[in-house]
């Protein structure tokens, strides 16, 4: 049975997400979307710190030129941490003021693929499918590549960069698209579907062998699937609302997962950050934004 370790902190995330391993800083970053916080843990000494953000923050990606890009509720922003500075790149959806950016990944060509979703007070069962999938190019151009999504989640890229996986957590559907070098996507193809009885697919990442690792919100687990969609293995975690997963460390053999404390006040592990020890796979070095 795979060992799972709770990372010691004196707080829990309302909605942990957006995991990023930074080799440049030897650190793990993640976000608390609803808590409006960006977190950092040094892998050298396990020191943890955070920055308060002005809006909900879905994700963080490194810039090749230094600093980061983050997805705030109102759009894509450049971010420097020392000293702290945010600069708007663009809002991809000004005509959809009820939406926010939710999850993203950079590809091998330095572009960012980011999904959006409604940001409403009403229950998710009543949310409209106003989310979309956007591409941010290094020159700052934004284009929309899919639409009609409710909770856009978990972009992940195959090791060779020719397949993009994307999810609508609301309907339990994982799609795959052929990703061409110039940045166009092939048709949306159904890849995996889940009926909700074992949780909804949320954040995702691929390993070096092409395995797709999915965090299951409401399922208390992470699962690995072969490229053909066959289930390979499952790892149970001690709280149900698992939101994201990534590989980290110099050899990319350490695995971390975020979770959500929202709606679970009596669960002491809801909203914790977990390390999954010896997951038995090697991750992929995350790509950087080239803008």
C-alpha positions in Angstrom: 0.0 0.0 0.0 1.4 3.4 -1.0 2.3 5.7 1.9 0.7 9.1 2.0 2.2 11.9 4.1 0.4 15.1 5.2 2.6 18.2 4.8 2.5 19.9 8.2 0.9 23.4 8.1 -1.1 25.4 10.6 -3.9 26.0 8.0 -5.9 24.2 5.3 -6.8 25.4 1.8 -10.4 26.2 1.0 -9.8 25.0 -2.5 -6.2 23.9 -3.1 -5.2 23.7 -6.8 -2.7 24.7 -9.4 0.4 22.6 -8.4 3.7 23.5 -10.1 7.1 22.0 -9.6 9.9 24.6 -10.1 13.4 23.2 -10.7 14.7 26.7 -10.9 13.6 27.5 -7.3 13.7 23.9 -6.0 10.2 24.5 -4.8 6.6 23.4 -5.0 4.0 26.0 -5.7 0.2 25.7 -5.4 -2.8 27.9 -5.0 -5.8 28.2 -2.7 -8.4 29.5 -5.3 -11.1 30.7 -2.9 -8.6 31.6 -0.2 -6.8 33.9 -2.7 -3.4 32.6 -1.8 -0.3 31.4 -3.6 1.7 28.9 -1.6 5.4 27.9 -1.9 7.3 25.0 -0.2 11.0 24.7 -0.5 12.1 21.2 -1.1 15.5 22.0 0.4 14.2 22.7 3.9 10.4 22.2 3.7 9.9 25.9 4.6 6.4 27.1 3.6 5.3 30.6 2.8 2.4 32.3 1.0 1.4 35.5 -0.8 -2.1 37.0 -0.6 -3.6 37.6 -4.0 -6.2 40.3 -5.0 -8.5 37.8 -6.7 -9.2 34.1 -6.9 -6.1 32.4 -8.3 -6.4 29.2 -10.2 -2.8 28.3 -11.3 0.8 29.4 -11.7 3.3 28.7 -14.5 6.9 29.7 -14.8 8.1 32.2 -17.4 11.3 31.3 -19.3 12.4 34.9 -19.0 11.9 34.8 -15.2 9.0 35.2 -12.9 5.6 33.6 -13.5 2.3 33.8 -15.2 -0.8 33.3 -13.0 -4.5 32.8 -13.8 -6.6 35.1 -11.7 -10.3 35.4 -12.0 -10.0 38.4 -14.4 -7.4 37.0 -16.7 -3.7 36.2 -17.4 -1.1 38.1 -15.3 2.6 38.3 -15.2 3.9 37.8 -11.6 7.1 38.7 -9.9 7.5 37.7 -6.2 10.5 39.7 -5.1 9.3 42.4 -5.0 5.7 41.4 -5.5 4.2 42.8 -8.7 1.3 41.8 -10.9 0.8 43.0 -14.5 -2.3 42.1 -16.6 -1.5 40.4 -19.9 -5.1 40.0 -21.1 -8.6 39.0 -20.1 -9.7 36.1 -22.4 -13.4 36.4 -21.7 -14.5 40.0 -21.1 -17.9 39.1 -22.5 -18.4 36.5 -19.7 -18.0 38.4 -16.5 -19.4 35.6 -14.4 -16.5 33.3 -15.3 -12.9 32.8 -14.0 -9.8 31.0 -15.1 -9.5 27.6 -13.4 -6.6 25.3 -14.5 -3.8 25.5 -17.1 -0.6 24.0 -18.4 2.2 25.2 -20.8 3.2 23.2 -23.8 6.6 22.5 -25.4 6.3 25.6 -27.6 5.8 28.0 -24.7 2.1 28.5 -25.0 -0.4 28.2 -22.2 -3.6 26.2 -22.4 -6.1 27.4 -19.8 -9.7 26.5 -19.1 -12.4 28.7 -17.6 -15.6 28.1 -15.6 -18.6 29.9 -14.0 -17.8 31.7 -10.7 -21.2 31.8 -9.2 -22.8 31.5 -5.7 -25.4 29.0 -6.7 -24.8 25.3 -6.5 -22.7 23.8 -9.3 -25.6 21.7 -10.5 -27.2 25.0 -11.7 -24.1 26.4 -13.4 -24.3 27.1 -17.2 -21.8 25.6 -19.6 -20.0 29.0 -20.2 -16.5 27.7 -19.7 -14.0 27.4 -22.5 -10.5 26.4 -23.4 -8.1 29.2 -24.3 -4.5 29.4 -25.7 -2.2 32.2 -24.7 0.7 32.6 -27.2 4.1 34.0 -26.3 3.2 37.2 -28.1 0.2 37.7 -25.8 -2.4 36.7 -28.4 -5.4 34.7 -27.0 -7.5 32.3 -28.9 -10.5 30.1 -28.0 -10.2 26.5 -29.0 -13.2 24.8 -27.3 -16.4 26.0 -25.7 -19.6 24.8 -23.9 -17.7 23.5 -20.8 -18.9 23.9 -17.3 -15.9 23.1 -15.1 -12.8 23.2 -17.3 -10.1 21.3 -15.5 -6.8 19.4 -15.7 -5.0 20.2 -18.9 -2.3 17.6 -19.4 0.1 16.9 -22.2 1.5 13.6 -23.5 5.3 13.1 -23.3 5.7 13.8 -27.0 3.4 16.9 -26.9 1.1 15.6 -29.5 -2.0 15.0 -27.3 -3.7 17.5 -25.0 -6.1 16.0 -22.4 -8.8 18.2 -20.9 -11.7 17.7 -18.6 -15.2 18.9 -17.8 -15.5 17.9 -14.1 -19.2 18.7 -14.0 -20.1 15.9 -16.4 -17.2 13.5 -15.5 -15.7 13.6 -19.0 -12.0 13.6 -20.0 -11.3 14.5 -23.7 -8.2 14.2 -25.8 -7.3 16.4 -28.7 -4.5 16.0 -31.3 -2.1 19.0 -30.6 -0.3 20.2 -33.7 3.0 22.0 -33.6 1.6 25.3 -34.8 -0.9 25.2 -31.9 -4.2 24.0 -33.5 -6.2 21.3 -32.0 -7.8 18.3 -33.7 -11.4 17.3 -33.0 -12.5 16.7 -29.4 -12.5 13.0 -28.8 -14.0 11.2 -25.7 -11.2 9.5 -23.7 -12.6 8.6 -20.3 -15.9 9.0 -18.7 -16.9 8.7 -15.0 -20.4 8.6 -13.6 -19.6 10.3 -10.3 -19.9 7.3 -8.1 -16.1 7.3 -7.6 -15.6 11.1 -7.8 -15.2 13.6 -10.6 -12.0 14.0 -12.7 -10.1 17.1 -11.6 -6.4 18.1 -12.0 -4.3 15.8 -14.2 -0.7 15.2 -15.2 1.2 12.8 -17.4 4.3 10.7 -16.5 7.3 9.9 -18.7 5.7 6.7 -20.0 2.5 8.4 -21.1 0.4 7.4 -18.1 -2.4 9.9 -17.2 -2.7 10.6 -13.5 -6.1 12.0 -12.4 -7.1 13.5 -9.1 -10.7 12.7 -8.2 -12.8 15.3 -6.4 -15.2 13.5 -4.2 -13.4 10.2 -4.7 -10.6 10.5 -2.3 -8.1 9.0 -4.8 -5.6 9.5 -7.5 -5.6 7.0 -10.4 -3.3 6.3 -13.3 -4.6 5.3 -16.8 -2.6 3.9 -19.7 -2.7 5.9 -22.9 -5.4 3.6 -24.2 -7.6 4.5 -21.3 -7.2 1.3 -19.3 -7.0 1.8 -15.5 -3.5 0.9 -14.2 -3.6 1.7 -10.5 -5.3 3.7 -7.8 -4.0 5.4 -4.7 -6.4 6.2 -1.8 -6.0 9.5 0.1 -7.5 10.3 3.5 -9.9 13.0 2.5 -12.4 12.9 -0.4 -12.0 16.3 -2.2 -8.7 15.7 -4.1 -8.1 18.4 -6.7 -4.7 18.2 -8.3 -1.6 16.1 -8.7 2.0 16.7 -9.9 5.4 15.2 -9.9 8.3 17.1 -8.2 11.9 16.9 -7.1 15.2 16.8 -9.0 14.4 13.3 -10.4 10.6 14.0 -10.7 9.8 10.9 -8.6 8.1 12.7 -5.8 4.3 13.2 -6.1 2.1 15.8 -4.4 -1.7 16.3 -4.3 -3.9 19.2 -3.2 -7.3 19.0 -1.7 -10.3 21.2 -0.8 -11.6 22.0 2.7 -14.7 23.8 1.4 -17.8 22.3 2.9 -16.0 19.9 5.2 -15.5 21.7 8.5 -15.3 18.5 10.5 -12.7 16.8 8.4 -9.2 17.8 9.7 -7.5 16.7 6.5 -9.7 18.4 4.1 -7.6 21.2 2.4 -4.3 19.5 3.3 -1.3 19.1 1.0 -0.2 15.5 0.6 2.9 13.8 -0.6 2.4 10.4 -2.1 5.6 8.5 -1.4 7.2 6.3 -4.1 4.4 6.5 -6.7 6.4 4.2 -9.0 6.6 6.6 -11.9 8.7 9.5 -13.2 7.1 12.8 -14.1 7.7 15.2 -16.9 9.5 18.5 -16.5 6.9 21.3 -16.7 7.1 23.6 -19.7 7.5 27.3 -19.3 5.7 30.2 -20.9 7.9 32.0 -23.4 6.2 35.3 -23.4 
